[in-house]
Amino acid sequence: MTTAGSGFLGKIISQRADGTDKPKEIGAATKLPRVSHDGKFLLFIVDDRGRALLRIAPIGEGGTVGAAQPFFRGENEPSIASFDVSPDGRLLAYAAEDPSKRLDVFVTEFPTGNGRWQVHTGGTAPRFTSNGTELVFATGSLGAGGEAKGRLSAIAIASTPGPAWRRDGALRHRCAASPEPHALGI
């Protein structure tokens, strides 16, 4: 897979590495496409009338890419700024726009998109650590002079996402081991 174009807008082209087939255009993307760690899925963001929507396409045994489908099903498909797939291929982290245009960080099951757990209010560029035990993301704002002010934060990720009940009966989410992220610094 390669991208052709400049900046973040380009065509996604599929062609066997040995060149034995003709290039096949998959579609246009606003961010560089990513292949899941197991090599079974291609993920990319498309522009749909100003909304950035996540698409997923299966990758076949011979490396052929199937038809792209919306990753999120339903009418309320979130506008996605960035995303990452966990190293074990079970979770997708993404930064989505809320109605006020603020970006929040979420986790969902991969590749099904089942469940949606908000792990932080305000944040972008989520990335799983190489061992998948933490989700790292950027938070911050612009200073008075327009300079970026922010920090890199991390949240511990449990082995199984989803709701869990504490002994005192309170609901907590298992995607975050602690209620506040710890700063890694910028």
Secondary structure, DSSP 8 states (H G I E B T S, - for coil): -EEESSTT-EEEEE--TT--S--EEEEEESS--EE-TTSSEEEEEEEETTEEEEEEEEB-TTS-B---EESS-SS----EEEEEE-TTSSEEEEEEE-TTS-EEEEEEETTT----EEEESS-EEEEE-TTSSEEEEEEEEE-TTS-EEEEEEEEE--SS-SEEE-TTS-EEETT-SSSS-EE---
